[in-house]
Amino acid sequence: MSDIIKITARPKLKAANLLAAWPGIGNVAMIIANYLKAKINFKELGYLEASYFFDPIGVLVKDNVVEEPNFPQSDFYYFKNPSGRDLIMFIGDDQPANKGYELAHCVLDVGERFGAERIYTCAAAMTRIHHTEPPKVWGVATSHLVTYGLKEYKLENSSNLQIAGLNGLLLGVAKEREIDGVCLLGEVPTYASRVPNPMAALAVLKVLAGMLEIKIDLAELAKMAVEAQERMKQVAAEAMEEYIDYFTEPIWERGEEEEDEGPQGEN
């Protein structure tokens, strides 16, 4: 994998943690990672050769000149934490259609190279929460021992759930390699799963900052969360309109069609 993993710095890190993020439901993980990057003095650590994981499906043309294929950024950063464990952060701008398992191993290879002792990811938990309610944070881990250590944060527990994509798969691969891992999930309304959700990101980051022993000003993210509620209000209204439409006129229309067709649809 030496031709895929490109390390550009050689910092000496102490008892580091690794946080990894990819786009997902509510964009929770990416909002958190990009906010941390903007607010904390991260330095470049390296990157993954994205052309190994992604196949370009086209090119851009500017002024009638074809540009080289672009690939999603897959970058590593590090932060020398004066108040606790150092932090390595990986941000992937996209998830590959294939080779996600190999990508996860590459991320963990870099973490192990710099002595990362625990892996963190973030994701969304779709629930029946309303957008006006404060989202709760769920916590899962790669072992019962690690889960026990999460109790002090008063997280929500779920005995069974599925974490889609690399924000979940990375922890599964970490478990295979006997590396401790934690995923924090912020509640997201089911009807607004496609809308960026800074409210859920804020709830998760409040907990994550304590776990990572980092100090960060959350005021700007809190402002983003308030502003996003207006967009959520609109999405909720649209979802309600679709719900009403489905259970009124469309049902009557389907009933008339079924009467006209008779037994044609029976098995």
ZADREN-8682 format. One record per residue: x, y negated, z negated of N, C-alpha, C in turn; residue number from 0. Coordinates in Angstrom, 2 decimals, m for minus. Each point is the difference from the previous one (the first is absolute). Last residue first. Layout:
     n.x     n.y     n.z    ca.x    ca.y    ca.z     c.x     c.y     c.z  nr
       X       Y       Z       X       Y       Z       X       Y       Z NUM
...
***
This chain:
     n.x     n.y     n.z    ca.x    ca.y    ca.z     c.x     c.y     c.z  nr
  m52.89   13.18    8.47    0.96    1.06    0.30   m0.70    1.35    0.09 266
   m1.89   m5.25    1.13    0.07    1.09   m0.97    1.01    1.05    0.43 265
   m1.45   m4.19    2.36    1.19   m0.03   m0.81    0.12    1.15   m0.97 264
   m3.79   m0.58    2.99    1.20    0.08    0.79    1.26    0.09   m0.85 263
   m5.05   m0.28   m0.93    0.92    0.96   m0.60    1.36    0.10    0.70 262
   m2.79   m4.53    0.57   m0.53    1.29   m0.44    1.10    0.88   m0.53 261
   m0.08   m4.71    1.90    0.86    1.06    0.46   m0.52    1.38   m0.37 260
   m2.18   m4.06   m1.40   m0.05    0.10    1.45    0.77    1.23    0.49 259
    0.06   m1.10   m4.58   m1.32    0.46    0.37   m0.10    0.22    1.50 258
    3.98   m1.84   m1.77   m0.10    1.42   m0.34   m1.36    0.56    0.40 257
    0.80   m4.61    0.51    0.75    0.76    0.98   m0.12    1.49   m0.26 256
   m1.91   m2.97   m3.08   m0.76    0.01    1.24    0.69    0.83    1.05 255
    2.23   m0.64   m4.07   m1.16    0.86   m0.19   m0.84    0.10    1.26 254
    3.69   m2.97   m0.18    0.45    1.39    0.13   m1.19    0.95   m0.15 253
   m0.82   m4.54   m0.68    0.29    0.25    1.41    0.44    1.45    0.21 252
   m0.69   m1.49   m4.37   m1.27    0.12    0.69    0.22    0.34    1.47 251
    3.79   m0.87   m2.59   m0.61    1.27   m0.40   m1.32    0.20    0.72 250
    2.35   m4.13    0.62    0.64    1.13    0.68   m0.62    1.35   m0.36 249
   m1.63   m4.08   m2.23   m0.39    0.21    1.39    0.69    1.19    0.68 248
    1.12   m0.30   m4.83   m1.31   m0.53    0.41   m0.28    0.36    1.45 247
    4.12    0.97   m2.54   m1.11    0.64   m0.69   m1.36   m0.63    0.33 246
    4.15   m1.60    1.93    0.01    1.45    0.17   m1.24    0.65   m0.59 245
    0.76   m4.68   m0.49   m0.35    0.35    1.38   m0.11    1.51    0.17 244
    1.55   m1.66   m4.12   m1.43   m0.25    0.16   m0.45    0.40    1.40 243
    4.58    0.27   m0.92   m0.73    0.97   m0.82   m1.50   m0.15    0.20 242
    2.86   m3.15    1.99    0.09    1.28    0.71   m0.80    1.08   m0.75 241
    0.37   m4.18   m2.07   m0.82   m0.11    1.19   m0.01    1.31    0.78 240
    2.86   m0.36   m3.70   m1.39    0.12   m0.43   m0.95   m0.09    1.19 239
    4.59   m0.71    0.73   m0.24    1.40   m0.32   m1.45    0.22   m0.42 238
    1.44   m4.39    0.76   m0.07    0.73    1.26   m0.31    1.48   m0.24 237
    0.75   m2.71   m3.76   m1.26   m0.37    0.64   m0.18    0.76    1.32 236
    4.06    0.49   m2.28   m1.08    0.66   m0.74   m1.35   m0.30    0.63 235
    3.77   m2.21    1.70    0.04    1.42    0.38   m1.14    0.75   m0.70 234
    0.62   m4.50   m1.17   m0.49    0.10    1.37   m0.07    1.46    0.44 233
    1.92   m0.93   m4.14   m1.43   m0.31   m0.06   m0.63    0.15    1.37 232
    4.66    0.34   m0.39   m0.66    1.21   m0.49   m1.52   m0.20   m0.05 231
    2.66   m3.70    1.02    0.00    0.93    1.13   m0.71    1.29   m0.40 230
    0.62   m3.09   m3.37   m0.94   m0.53    0.97   m0.11    0.90    1.22 229
    3.20    0.95   m3.34   m1.35    0.38   m0.42   m1.06   m0.53    0.95 228
    4.75   m1.03    0.26   m0.44    1.20    0.73   m1.41    0.41   m0.38 227
    2.26   m3.60   m2.22   m0.38   m0.38    1.37   m0.57    1.19    0.77 226
    1.76    0.76   m4.32   m1.22   m0.81   m0.09   m0.50   m0.36    1.40 225
    4.12    2.23   m0.30   m1.09    0.89   m0.39   m1.33   m0.75   m0.07 224
    4.00   m2.38    0.78   m0.38    0.76    1.18   m1.19    0.91   m0.30 223
    1.91   m2.26   m3.59   m0.72   m0.94    0.86   m0.47    0.69    1.26 222
    2.73    2.43   m2.87   m1.31   m0.19   m0.63   m0.86   m0.96    0.83 221
    4.46    0.61    1.25   m0.79    1.18    0.35   m1.41   m0.10   m0.60 220
    3.05   m3.34   m1.15   m0.34   m0.11    1.42   m0.84    1.19    0.46 219
    1.68   m0.05   m4.49   m0.99   m1.05    0.23   m0.44   m0.07    1.46 218
    3.29    2.87   m2.60   m1.11    0.56    0.77   m1.04   m1.04    0.39 217
    5.53    0.61   m1.42   m1.11   m0.93   m0.08   m1.11    0.50    0.92 216
    3.91    3.05   m2.53   m0.44   m0.60    1.25   m1.21   m0.89   m0.23 215
    4.06    3.63   m2.22   m0.78   m1.19   m0.32   m0.35   m0.69    1.32 214
    1.16    5.43   m1.40    0.35   m1.21    0.76   m0.92   m1.14   m0.42 213
    0.26    5.06   m1.05    0.72   m0.94   m0.88    0.48   m1.23    0.77 212
   m2.79    3.92    1.37    1.30   m0.26    0.63    0.86   m0.97   m0.81 211
   m4.42    1.14   m1.45    0.72    1.27    0.18    1.40   m0.21    0.54 210
   m2.89   m3.73   m0.39    0.39    0.51   m1.31    0.79    1.28    0.11 209
   m1.79   m1.82    3.90    1.06   m0.88   m0.50    0.48    0.45   m1.38 208
   m3.73    2.18    1.99    1.28    0.39    0.59    1.15   m0.84   m0.53 207
   m4.52   m1.05   m1.17    0.47    1.21   m0.67    1.40    0.37    0.47 206
   m2.03   m3.66    2.04    0.09   m0.31   m1.43    0.53    1.19   m0.78 205
   m1.01    0.50    4.58    1.30   m0.63   m0.24    0.17   m0.41   m1.46 204
   m4.15    1.87    1.53    1.08    0.99    0.00    1.32   m0.64   m0.38 203
   m3.72   m2.82    0.48   m0.22    0.90   m1.14    1.13    1.02   m0.11 202
   m0.02   m2.84    3.75    0.33   m0.73   m1.22   m0.14    0.89   m1.23 201
   m1.35    1.71    4.19    1.46   m0.13   m0.07    0.43   m0.71   m1.28 200
   m4.59    0.31    0.97    0.52    1.30   m0.40    1.52   m0.06   m0.15 199
   m1.98   m3.84    1.63   m0.50    0.22   m1.36    0.54    1.32   m0.54 198
    0.81   m1.38    4.55    0.96   m0.50   m1.00   m0.49    0.16   m1.44 197
   m1.16    2.27    4.86   m0.60   m0.16   m1.33    1.04   m0.46   m1.02 196
   m1.48    0.51    5.73    1.10   m0.15   m0.97   m0.56   m0.39   m1.37 195
   m3.08    2.80    3.31    0.34   m1.39   m0.28    1.17   m0.06   m0.98 194
   m2.41    3.97    1.50    0.84   m0.50    1.09    0.45   m1.44   m0.21 193
   m2.96    2.46   m3.01    1.28    0.71    0.06    0.94   m0.54    1.07 192
   m4.66   m1.06   m2.08    1.01   m0.98    0.43    1.38    0.62    0.12 191
   m4.03    2.30   m1.53   m0.49   m0.74    1.15    1.03   m1.01    0.54 190
    0.83    2.65   m3.95   m0.08    0.87    1.16   m0.39   m0.78    1.25 189
    2.66   m2.33   m4.07   m1.37    0.37    0.37   m0.02    0.83    1.28 188
    4.14    0.12   m3.42   m0.42   m0.76    1.17   m1.43    0.40    0.34 187
    4.13    0.51   m4.21   m1.35    0.26    0.52   m0.36   m0.97    1.12 186
    5.08    1.68   m1.14   m0.96   m1.03   m0.36   m1.35    0.26    0.63 185
    4.55    3.10   m1.52   m1.05   m0.25    0.99   m0.97   m1.04   m0.53 184
    5.33    2.28   m0.64   m1.03   m0.83   m0.60   m1.00   m0.37    1.08 183
    3.96    4.05   m0.85   m0.78   m0.80    0.93   m1.07   m0.75   m0.78 182
    5.10    2.70   m0.91   m1.26   m0.56   m0.49   m0.67   m0.75    1.14 181
    4.34    3.96   m1.19   m0.68   m0.99    0.82   m1.34   m0.41   m0.57 180
    5.14    3.05   m0.59   m1.19   m0.57   m0.62   m0.61   m1.07    0.90 179
    2.79    4.27    1.78    0.22   m1.41   m0.34   m1.29   m0.53   m0.59 178
    1.13    4.47    2.14    0.09   m0.14   m1.46    0.44   m1.40   m0.42 177
   m1.16    1.78    4.45    1.42   m0.21   m0.29    0.25   m0.24   m1.49 176
   m4.40    0.65    1.68    0.76    1.11    0.56    1.47   m0.09   m0.39 175
   m2.75   m3.62   m1.09   m0.27    1.14   m0.88    0.76    1.24    0.48 174
    0.12   m3.82    2.70    0.79   m0.21   m1.22   m0.19    1.17   m0.97 173
   m2.65   m0.09    3.81    1.37    0.37    0.36    0.92   m0.18   m1.20 172
   m4.40   m1.43   m0.52    0.00    1.45    0.17    1.39    0.51    0.33 171
   m0.69   m4.61   m0.23    0.02    0.60   m1.34   m0.01    1.51    0.08 170
   m0.35   m2.47    4.01    1.33   m0.19   m0.59    0.09    0.64   m1.38 169
   m4.19   m0.16    2.37    0.91    1.07    0.40    1.37   m0.13   m0.64 168
   m3.33   m3.45   m0.55   m0.24    1.20   m0.79    1.01    1.09    0.29 167
    0.21   m4.01    2.30   m0.05   m0.47   m1.38   m0.32    1.14   m0.95 166
   m0.04    0.68    4.73    1.31    0.09   m0.63    0.03   m0.55   m1.42 165
   m4.76    1.79    1.95    1.15   m0.69    0.55    1.26    0.11   m0.84 164
   m4.68    0.65   m2.51    0.33    0.18    1.40    1.28   m0.74    0.37 163
   m2.14    2.30   m4.49    0.66   m1.25    0.36    0.51    0.17    1.43 162
   m4.05    2.40   m3.29    0.98    0.14    1.07    0.57   m1.37    0.33 161
   m2.34    2.59   m4.65   m0.13   m0.99    1.06    1.06    0.28    1.05 160
   m1.90    1.67   m5.31    0.20    0.42    1.38   m0.18   m1.18    0.95 159
   m0.11   m0.55   m4.76    0.55    1.35    0.04    0.32    0.45    1.42 158
    0.15   m4.96   m2.23   m0.85    0.76    0.90    0.61    1.38    0.16 157
    0.29   m4.86   m3.33    0.43    1.34    0.37   m1.00    0.64    0.95 156
    1.80   m5.30   m1.63   m1.11    0.90    0.26    0.55    1.36    0.44 155
    2.96   m3.19   m3.25   m0.44    0.16    1.38   m1.21    0.92    0.08 154
    3.14   m2.08   m3.70   m1.46    0.08    0.01   m0.56    0.04    1.42 153
    4.68   m0.07   m1.82   m0.48   m1.04    0.90   m1.52    0.03    0.17 152
    2.59    3.21   m2.58    0.10   m1.31   m0.66   m0.54   m1.13    0.86 151
    0.34    4.59    1.56   m1.14   m0.27   m0.87    0.05   m1.37   m0.65 150
    3.26    2.36    2.97   m0.83   m1.06    0.56   m1.12   m0.43   m0.94 149
    3.13    3.68   m0.76    0.62   m1.30   m0.23   m0.80   m1.17    0.54 148
   m1.36    4.51    0.74   m0.13   m0.31   m1.43    0.59   m1.39   m0.31 147
    0.55    1.82    4.31   m1.37   m0.48   m0.22   m0.21   m0.41   m1.46 146
    4.01    2.11    1.21   m0.01   m1.40    0.45   m1.39   m0.60   m0.23 145
    0.40    4.52   m1.00    0.88   m0.75   m0.89    0.00   m1.48    0.37 144
   m2.23    3.15    2.72   m0.78   m0.34   m1.19    0.84   m0.82   m0.98 143
    1.16   m0.38    5.22    0.02    1.03   m1.03   m0.84   m0.44   m1.19 142
    0.50   m2.65    3.98    0.46    1.27    0.55    0.10    1.11   m1.04 141
   m3.62   m4.27   m0.07    1.45    0.23   m0.06    0.33    1.39    0.48 140
   m4.07   m4.39   m0.31    0.31    1.42    0.14    1.51    0.16    0.04 139
   m4.20   m3.94   m1.23    1.40    0.42    0.01    0.13    1.50    0.12 138
   m3.56   m4.72    0.79    0.17    1.42   m0.26    1.48    0.34    0.06 137
   m3.06   m4.72   m0.91    1.19    0.62    0.59    0.06    1.46   m0.43 136
   m4.18   m3.95    0.81    0.80    0.77   m0.94    1.18    0.63    0.74 135
   m2.94   m4.68    1.22    0.38    1.38    0.33    0.83    0.64   m1.11 134
   m3.96   m3.83   m0.42    1.46    0.13   m0.05    0.41    1.44    0.28 133
   m4.53   m2.10    2.14    0.50    0.64   m1.22    1.53    0.04    0.01 132
   m2.76   m1.57    3.66    0.03   m0.99   m1.06    0.52    0.57   m1.33 131
   m0.67    2.64    4.02    1.13   m0.91    0.18    0.07   m1.09   m1.06 130
   m1.94    4.95   m1.00   m0.45   m1.16    0.76    1.14   m1.01    0.06 129
    0.28    5.61   m0.50    0.17   m1.30   m0.63   m0.55   m1.11    0.91 128
    0.36    4.96    0.56   m1.25   m0.76    0.15    0.08   m1.37   m0.67 127
    4.46    2.47    2.06   m1.03    0.32   m0.97   m1.26   m0.82    0.28 126
    5.40    1.39    1.83   m1.33   m0.46    0.43   m1.06    0.49   m0.98 125
    5.35   m1.11   m0.47   m0.98    1.03   m0.39   m1.37   m0.53    0.38 124
    5.43   m1.09    1.71   m1.36   m0.41   m0.35   m0.82    1.21   m0.40 123
    5.58   m0.93   m0.52   m1.02    0.35    0.97   m1.34   m0.55   m0.47 122
    5.91    0.46   m0.94   m1.29   m0.61   m0.33   m0.99    0.33    1.11 121
    5.03    2.05   m2.32   m0.77   m0.45    1.15   m1.30   m0.62   m0.50 120
    5.29    1.74   m1.97   m1.31   m0.63   m0.16   m0.62   m0.29    1.36 119
    4.18    3.20   m2.67   m0.58   m0.54    1.22   m1.38   m0.58   m0.31 118
    4.90    1.08   m2.93   m1.45    0.15    0.12   m0.47   m0.71    1.26 117
    4.62    0.26   m1.11   m0.47    1.03   m0.91   m1.51    0.23    0.06 116
    4.45   m1.85    3.24   m1.38   m0.26   m0.42   m0.53    1.16   m0.83 115
    4.60   m0.89    2.17   m0.33    0.40   m1.36   m1.40   m0.31   m0.47 114
    2.24   m0.50    4.46    0.24   m1.12   m0.92   m0.54    0.27   m1.40 113
   m0.40    3.27    3.43    1.35   m0.50    0.22    0.35   m1.11   m0.97 112
   m4.42    1.76    0.14    0.95    0.85   m0.73    1.44   m0.49    0.16 111
   m3.37   m2.25    2.44   m0.22   m0.17   m1.44    1.00    0.81   m0.81 110
   m0.04    0.57    4.64    0.59   m1.29   m0.37   m0.17   m0.24   m1.49 109
   m2.03    3.81    1.71    1.46    0.14    0.12    0.69   m1.29   m0.41 108
   m4.70    0.06    0.35    0.48    0.59   m1.26    1.51    0.21    0.03 107
   m2.06   m1.56    3.91   m0.17   m1.01   m1.05    0.54    0.52   m1.32 106
   m0.10    3.01    3.58    1.03   m1.03    0.21   m0.08   m1.08   m1.08 105
   m3.33    3.37    0.09    1.28    0.53   m0.46    1.12   m1.04    0.15 104
   m4.23   m1.07    1.74   m0.04    0.03   m1.46    1.32    0.52   m0.57 103
   m0.59    0.17    4.63    0.20   m1.38   m0.44    0.03   m0.06   m1.52 102
   m1.07    4.09    2.01    1.43   m0.31    0.13    0.31   m1.41   m0.48 101
   m4.49    1.28    0.14    0.69    0.81   m1.01    1.50   m0.28    0.04 100
   m2.79   m1.92    3.28   m0.16   m0.66   m1.29    0.74    0.74   m1.11  99
   m0.52    0.92    4.97    1.27   m0.15   m0.71   m0.12   m0.78   m1.31  98
   m3.75   m0.96    3.65    0.68    1.25   m0.34    1.26   m0.35   m0.81  97
   m2.75   m3.50    1.02   m1.00    1.02    0.27    0.52    1.39   m0.34  96
    1.86   m4.43   m2.59    0.11    0.74    1.26   m1.11    1.03    0.16  95
   m0.21   m4.84   m2.60    0.18    1.42   m0.30    0.05    0.78    1.32  94
    1.45   m5.38   m1.33   m1.00    0.88    0.58    0.30    1.44   m0.43  93
    2.59   m3.68   m1.59   m1.08   m0.78    0.62   m1.08    0.86    0.62  92
    3.35    0.79   m4.33   m0.22    0.49    1.35   m1.19   m0.70    0.62  91
    3.69   m0.63   m4.33   m1.22   m0.48    0.64   m0.05    0.54    1.42  90
    2.69    0.83   m5.12   m0.11    0.34    1.42   m1.33   m0.51    0.52  89
    3.55   m0.96   m4.48   m1.33   m0.07    0.61    0.10    0.33    1.48  88
    2.69    0.36   m5.20    0.12    0.15    1.44   m1.41   m0.05    0.57  87
    2.26   m1.76   m4.94   m1.11    0.45    0.84    0.43    0.07    1.47  86
    1.96    0.07   m5.65    0.07   m0.57    1.33   m1.08    0.63    0.88  85
   m0.64   m0.41   m5.37    0.56    0.84    1.04    0.05   m0.75    1.33  84
   m0.31   m3.36   m3.87   m0.34    1.43   m0.04    0.68    0.77    1.10  83
    0.25   m4.82   m0.65   m0.81    0.33   m1.18   m0.38    1.47   m0.08  82
    2.57   m2.22    3.60    0.67   m0.37   m1.25   m0.76    0.43   m1.25  81
    0.36    2.01    5.20   m0.97   m0.46   m0.98    0.69   m0.34   m1.33  80
    0.99    0.45    5.47    0.74    0.19   m1.26   m0.81   m0.66   m1.11  79
   m1.57    1.99    4.94   m0.07   m1.11   m0.94    0.74    0.38   m1.27  78
   m0.69    1.52    5.72    0.31    0.30   m1.39   m0.02   m1.27   m0.83  77
   m1.95    2.53    5.03    0.50   m1.18   m0.72    0.37    0.44   m1.42  76
   m1.34    2.19    5.37    0.29    0.16   m1.43    0.55   m1.32   m0.56  75
   m3.30    1.43    4.63    1.15   m0.62   m0.66    0.08    0.29   m1.50  74
   m2.35    0.56    5.00    0.05    1.02   m1.06    1.22   m0.30   m0.85  73
   m3.38   m2.18    4.34    1.10   m0.17   m0.96   m0.12    1.07   m1.09  72
   m1.94    0.79    5.04   m0.34   m0.52   m1.33    1.22   m0.10   m0.90  71
    0.71   m0.48    5.27   m0.37    1.06   m0.92   m0.35   m0.61   m1.36  70
    0.50   m1.42    5.69    0.05   m0.36   m1.41   m0.47    1.17   m0.85  69
    2.35   m0.55    5.26   m1.06    0.51   m0.88    0.22   m0.42   m1.45  68
    1.87   m3.24    3.84    0.30    1.34   m0.50   m1.13    0.48   m0.91  67
   m1.27   m3.52    3.81    0.86    0.06   m1.17    0.25    1.45   m0.40  66
   m1.25   m2.66    4.90   m0.33    1.07   m0.94    0.99    0.01   m1.16  65
   m1.65   m4.20    3.17    1.15    0.85   m0.30   m0.40    1.01   m1.07  64
   m2.70   m3.76    1.74    0.18    1.01    1.05    1.19    0.92   m0.22  63
   m1.40   m3.20   m3.30    0.51   m0.71    1.19    0.37    0.97    1.11  62
   m0.85    2.82   m3.85    0.01   m1.45   m0.21    0.67   m0.67    1.19  61
   m2.26    5.04   m1.85    0.57   m0.73    1.13   m0.12   m1.48   m0.29  60
   m0.02    5.13   m2.88   m0.45   m1.37    0.18    0.70   m0.62    1.20  59
   m1.20    5.42   m0.77    0.98   m1.05   m0.23   m0.66   m1.36    0.17  58
   m1.44    5.57   m1.38    0.00   m1.07    0.98    1.06   m1.03   m0.33  57
   m0.84    3.85   m2.64   m1.05    0.29    0.98   m0.09   m1.10    1.06  56
    3.90    2.42   m3.66   m0.63   m1.23    0.52   m1.01    0.35    1.08  55
    1.52    3.06   m4.22    0.08   m0.03    1.46   m0.69   m1.27    0.50  54
    2.49    1.61   m4.97   m1.09   m0.60    0.75    0.27    0.05    1.50  53
    3.08    1.70   m3.37   m1.31    0.36   m0.54   m1.17   m0.48    0.85  52
    4.67   m0.88    0.99   m0.05    1.45   m0.23   m1.41    0.44   m0.40  51
    1.20   m4.59    0.56   m0.24    0.65    1.29   m0.04    1.51   m0.13  50
    1.09   m3.02   m3.67   m1.42    0.27    0.22   m0.28    0.71    1.32  49
    4.04   m0.24   m3.58   m0.06   m0.15    1.45   m1.40    0.42    0.45  48
    1.00   m2.08   m4.91   m0.10    1.27    0.73   m0.08   m0.30    1.49  47
    2.53   m3.05   m4.03   m1.23    0.24    0.75    0.03    1.40    0.60  46
    2.41   m3.58   m4.17    0.15    0.82    1.19   m1.33    0.17    0.70  45
    1.11   m3.09   m3.71    0.76    1.21   m0.33    0.24    0.87    1.23  44
   m1.27   m5.53   m1.55   m0.10    1.10    0.96    0.92    1.15   m0.40  43
   m2.19   m3.26   m3.71    1.03   m0.07    1.02   m0.11    1.22    0.90  42
   m3.39   m3.08   m3.68    0.46    1.25    0.59    1.10   m0.27    1.03  41
   m2.57   m2.81   m3.82    1.21   m0.15    0.80    0.54    1.35    0.47  40
   m5.29   m1.47   m0.94    1.18    0.50   m0.71    1.20   m0.03    0.94  39
   m4.45   m1.33    1.37    0.16   m0.63   m1.30    1.27    0.41   m0.75  38
   m1.47    1.68    4.41   m0.03   m1.46    0.08    0.36   m0.67   m1.32  37
   m0.34    4.74    0.33    1.11   m0.44    0.83    0.08   m1.52    0.06  36
   m3.67    2.01   m2.18    1.24    0.18   m0.76    1.19   m0.52    0.78  35
   m4.05    0.06    2.24   m0.03   m1.02   m1.05    1.26    0.09   m0.86  34
   m0.68    3.25    3.30    0.37   m1.28    0.61   m0.03   m1.13   m1.02  33
   m1.37    4.32   m1.42    1.41    0.01    0.40    0.43   m1.34    0.57  32
   m4.59    0.59   m1.15    0.86    0.04   m1.18    1.47   m0.10    0.40  31
   m3.18    0.34    3.41   m0.17   m1.29   m0.68    0.94   m0.08   m1.19  30
   m0.23    4.08    2.27    0.77   m1.01    0.73   m0.13   m1.39   m0.62  29
   m2.51    3.69   m1.80    1.44    0.21   m0.18    0.82   m1.10    0.66  28
   m4.77   m0.03    0.56    0.41   m0.25   m1.39    1.52    0.10   m0.16  27
   m3.49    0.17    3.81    1.38   m0.50    0.10    0.63   m0.28   m1.37  26
   m4.35    2.08    1.25    0.05   m1.26   m0.73    1.36   m0.67    0.06  25
    0.44    4.81    1.38   m1.32   m0.57   m0.26    0.13   m1.25   m0.87  24
    4.47    0.87    2.37   m1.02    0.97   m0.38   m1.32   m0.70   m0.24  23
    5.83   m0.53    1.41   m1.39   m0.46    0.14   m0.98    1.12   m0.35  22
    4.68    0.31   m2.44   m0.44    0.02    1.39   m1.41   m0.55    0.08  21
    4.55    0.45   m3.77   m1.32   m0.47    0.41   m0.18    0.10    1.51  20
    3.25    1.29   m4.90   m0.17    0.11    1.45   m1.43   m0.39    0.37  19
    4.00   m0.23   m4.25   m1.37   m0.30    0.38   m0.09    0.04    1.52  18
    3.55    1.81   m4.18   m0.26   m0.22    1.43   m1.48   m0.22    0.22  17
    3.95   m0.59   m4.28   m1.27    0.53    0.46   m0.11   m0.27    1.50  16
    4.68    0.43   m3.32   m0.94   m0.67    0.89   m1.34    0.74    0.13  15
    4.50   m0.24   m2.87   m1.25    0.71   m0.30   m1.16   m0.51    0.84  14
    3.99   m2.81    1.09   m0.12    0.70   m1.28   m1.40    0.60   m0.17  13
    3.56   m1.42    4.38   m1.28   m0.18   m0.66   m0.08    0.84   m1.26  12
    3.54   m2.24    3.80    0.01    0.93   m1.12   m1.25   m0.27   m0.82  11
    0.77   m0.92    5.53   m0.11   m0.52   m1.37    0.13    1.12   m1.04  10
    0.84   m0.73    5.25    0.42    1.04   m0.95   m0.08   m0.53   m1.43   9
   m2.13   m0.87    5.49    0.56   m0.55   m1.24    0.33    1.15   m0.93   8
   m2.00    0.72    4.27    0.76   m1.20    0.32    0.62   m0.66   m1.23   7
   m2.11    4.98    2.23    0.23   m0.74   m1.24    0.92   m1.18    0.29   6
   m3.39    3.57    2.81    1.04   m1.01    0.17    0.11   m0.82   m1.29   5
   m2.14    4.96    2.08    0.07   m0.90   m1.16    1.20   m0.94    0.18   4
   m0.66    3.15    3.35   m1.33   m0.60   m0.16    0.01   m1.02   m1.13   3
    3.76    2.77    1.19   m0.24   m0.86    1.14   m1.36   m0.69   m0.08   2
    1.41    3.16   m3.29    0.86   m1.17   m0.08   m0.20   m0.96    1.17   1
   m2.02    4.47   m1.16   m0.81   m1.21    0.00    0.85   m1.28    0.00   0
***
